[in-house]
Amino acid sequence: MWSWATSFEVRRAHGLVLLLLACLPCGLSAQQTLTQDEALRLAFPPPLTIERRSAFLDDAQLAAARELAGVEIEQRVVTHYVGLRDGIAVGVAYFDAHRVRTLPETLMLVVDSTGRLVRIEVLRFAEPPEYRPPEGWLKQFQGRALGAEPSVRRGIVDMTGATLTSRAVSNAARRVLALHRILRPTEPR
C-alpha cells in the first residue's frame, strides 16, 4: 500500500508541476514582451537619437485623420518618437494601444520619412497566445503606405483563426499612417 500511495503522490505532484509549467508560458506571453525603450532602440539603434514629441489635434485634423484612416481615432494628443540622424528625421515610432477582443494589445509601428510602414513590434498581447500575430505575418505590412493596402482582404492576408487580431493590427496601421500624414513629423520644422 505504501508504494501505491507514494506512486500516486508522485504522479499527482508530477501532474501539478506539468500543469504549472504549461500555464507559465501562457502567463508570460500575455504580459509585456518588450519595454517601450527596448522597442525604440530596435527601431532607432545608436548612433540615431530619439526625440519624444507630442501633437495636439484640432477638430479639423482629427476629422481628416479619421477620414483618411477609415477607422475610429479617438485620441487628440498624439505622442510619437522621431528617430534622428544628424538632426534629420529618418522615421517615426508610434505606440497604439487597443483591444483585440476583450483584452489589450500594444503595438509599436514605425513609419519612414516617405510615409511607409517599416516595422511593427508587439509590446503587449493579453489575449490567448494562439491569437498573437506572428512576426512573419506582421512583415506583410512592411513597405505599405496609407490607402486600401494595409487592411485585411485588401493587401493584407487574414490570420486564419485570429480574425480579430488581424483587424486590430490592420486598424492600428491605418490609424498610425493617417496620423503620420496629418502630423508630417519628418518634415523640417
RAURTA-V331621 format. One record per residue. N is the residue number from 1. PHI is phi in whole degrees, -180 to 180 (999 if undefined). PSI is psi as a letter, one per 40 degrees, with the letter a starting at -180 (* if undefined). NEAR is the number of other C-alpha atoms within 12 Angstrom. Layout:
n->N phi->PHI psi->PSI near->NEAR
n->N phi->PHI psi->PSI near->NEAR
//
This chain:
n->1 phi->999 psi->d near->7
n->2 phi->-61 psi->d near->8
n->3 phi->-66 psi->d near->9
n->4 phi->-67 psi->d near->10
n->5 phi->-63 psi->d near->12
n->6 phi->-65 psi->d near->13
n->7 phi->-63 psi->d near->13
n->8 phi->-62 psi->d near->14
n->9 phi->-62 psi->d near->14
n->10 phi->-64 psi->d near->14
n->11 phi->-61 psi->d near->14
n->12 phi->-64 psi->d near->14
n->13 phi->-63 psi->d near->15
n->14 phi->-61 psi->d near->15
n->15 phi->-64 psi->d near->14
n->16 phi->-66 psi->d near->14
n->17 phi->-63 psi->d near->14
n->18 phi->-62 psi->d near->14
n->19 phi->-62 psi->d near->14
n->20 phi->-63 psi->d near->14
n->21 phi->-66 psi->d near->14
n->22 phi->-67 psi->d near->14
n->23 phi->-79 psi->d near->16
n->24 phi->-57 psi->d near->15
n->25 phi->-62 psi->d near->17
n->26 phi->-62 psi->d near->21
n->27 phi->-65 psi->d near->19
n->28 phi->-70 psi->d near->19
n->29 phi->-70 psi->d near->25
n->30 phi->-79 psi->e near->26
n->31 phi->-88 psi->a near->24
n->32 phi->-63 psi->h near->23
n->33 phi->-101 psi->d near->24
n->34 phi->-134 psi->i near->22
n->35 phi->-81 psi->i near->19
n->36 phi->-61 psi->d near->25
n->37 phi->-63 psi->d near->19
n->38 phi->-61 psi->d near->17
n->39 phi->-65 psi->d near->29
n->40 phi->-64 psi->d near->34
n->41 phi->-68 psi->d near->23
n->42 phi->-67 psi->d near->23
n->43 phi->-74 psi->d near->33
n->44 phi->-132 psi->g near->29
n->45 phi->-69 psi->i near->18
n->46 phi->-57 psi->i near->14
n->47 phi->-90 psi->e near->13
n->48 phi->-63 psi->i near->23
n->49 phi->-109 psi->i near->23
n->50 phi->-121 psi->h near->29
n->51 phi->-117 psi->h near->24
n->52 phi->-84 psi->h near->20
n->53 phi->-132 psi->i near->19
n->54 phi->-127 psi->h near->17
n->55 phi->-120 psi->i near->22
n->56 phi->-115 psi->h near->18
n->57 phi->-80 psi->h near->23
n->58 phi->-86 psi->i near->16
n->59 phi->-59 psi->d near->15
n->60 phi->-66 psi->d near->13
n->61 phi->-66 psi->d near->26
n->62 phi->-64 psi->d near->29
n->63 phi->-64 psi->d near->22
n->64 phi->-65 psi->d near->23
n->65 phi->-64 psi->d near->32
n->66 phi->-62 psi->d near->27
n->67 phi->-67 psi->d near->22
n->68 phi->-62 psi->d near->27
n->69 phi->-73 psi->d near->32
n->70 phi->74 psi->e near->25
n->71 phi->-137 psi->i near->27
n->72 phi->-68 psi->h near->23
n->73 phi->-128 psi->h near->31
n->74 phi->-103 psi->d near->21
n->75 phi->-75 psi->h near->25
n->76 phi->-98 psi->d near->21
n->77 phi->-104 psi->h near->19
n->78 phi->-116 psi->h near->31
n->79 phi->-92 psi->h near->25
n->80 phi->-144 psi->i near->32
n->81 phi->-126 psi->h near->36
n->82 phi->-97 psi->h near->37
n->83 phi->-87 psi->h near->34
n->84 phi->-118 psi->h near->28
n->85 phi->-120 psi->h near->19
n->86 phi->53 psi->f near->12
n->87 phi->81 psi->e near->18
n->88 phi->-106 psi->h near->21
n->89 phi->-69 psi->h near->28
n->90 phi->-109 psi->e near->31
n->91 phi->-177 psi->i near->37
n->92 phi->-136 psi->h near->46
n->93 phi->-106 psi->h near->47
n->94 phi->-123 psi->i near->46
n->95 phi->-112 psi->h near->36
n->96 phi->-119 psi->h near->38
n->97 phi->-108 psi->h near->28
n->98 phi->-155 psi->i near->33
n->99 phi->-98 psi->i near->23
n->100 phi->-88 psi->c near->30
n->101 phi->-116 psi->c near->21
n->102 phi->-126 psi->e near->14
n->103 phi->-120 psi->i near->22
n->104 phi->-79 psi->i near->25
n->105 phi->-136 psi->i near->36
n->106 phi->-126 psi->h near->35
n->107 phi->-120 psi->i near->40
n->108 phi->-107 psi->h near->40
n->109 phi->-118 psi->h near->47
n->110 phi->-112 psi->h near->42
n->111 phi->-117 psi->h near->43
n->112 phi->-84 psi->a near->35
n->113 phi->-69 psi->e near->28
n->114 phi->-95 psi->e near->23
n->115 phi->87 psi->f near->34
n->116 phi->-113 psi->i near->32
n->117 phi->-68 psi->h near->38
n->118 phi->-119 psi->e near->31
n->119 phi->-164 psi->i near->33
n->120 phi->-132 psi->h near->39
n->121 phi->-121 psi->h near->42
n->122 phi->-90 psi->h near->39
n->123 phi->-93 psi->d near->31
n->124 phi->-148 psi->h near->33
n->125 phi->-145 psi->h near->37
n->126 phi->-97 psi->e near->30
n->127 phi->-70 psi->i near->28
n->128 phi->-56 psi->i near->26
n->129 phi->-59 psi->d near->23
n->130 phi->-68 psi->e near->19
n->131 phi->-98 psi->e near->29
n->132 phi->-67 psi->h near->39
n->133 phi->-71 psi->h near->40
n->134 phi->-72 psi->i near->22
n->135 phi->-56 psi->d near->15
n->136 phi->-61 psi->d near->15
n->137 phi->-67 psi->d near->26
n->138 phi->-65 psi->d near->32
n->139 phi->-64 psi->d near->21
n->140 phi->-69 psi->e near->30
n->141 phi->-83 psi->e near->38
n->142 phi->-61 psi->h near->27
n->143 phi->84 psi->e near->26
n->144 phi->-82 psi->h near->32
n->145 phi->-112 psi->i near->32
n->146 phi->-68 psi->h near->35
n->147 phi->156 psi->a near->22
n->148 phi->-76 psi->e near->21
n->149 phi->-57 psi->d near->25
n->150 phi->-81 psi->f near->38
n->151 phi->-141 psi->i near->31
n->152 phi->-62 psi->h near->28
n->153 phi->75 psi->e near->15
n->154 phi->-131 psi->f near->17
n->155 phi->119 psi->d near->19
n->156 phi->-112 psi->h near->27
n->157 phi->-75 psi->h near->25
n->158 phi->-66 psi->i near->27
n->159 phi->-85 psi->h near->26
n->160 phi->-62 psi->h near->17
n->161 phi->81 psi->e near->14
n->162 phi->-141 psi->f near->24
n->163 phi->-59 psi->d near->23
n->164 phi->-65 psi->d near->25
n->165 phi->-66 psi->d near->39
n->166 phi->-56 psi->d near->33
n->167 phi->-65 psi->d near->31
n->168 phi->-63 psi->d near->38
n->169 phi->-68 psi->d near->48
n->170 phi->-61 psi->d near->45
n->171 phi->-64 psi->d near->36
n->172 phi->-63 psi->d near->42
n->173 phi->-62 psi->d near->52
n->174 phi->-65 psi->d near->41
n->175 phi->-60 psi->d near->43
n->176 phi->-63 psi->d near->47
n->177 phi->-64 psi->d near->47
n->178 phi->-67 psi->d near->37
n->179 phi->-62 psi->d near->45
n->180 phi->-61 psi->d near->42
n->181 phi->-66 psi->d near->31
n->182 phi->-71 psi->d near->29
n->183 phi->-77 psi->d near->32
n->184 phi->50 psi->f near->26
n->185 phi->-74 psi->e near->35
n->186 phi->-93 psi->e near->30
n->187 phi->-77 psi->i near->21
n->188 phi->-57 psi->i near->13
n->189 phi->-85 psi->* near->9
//
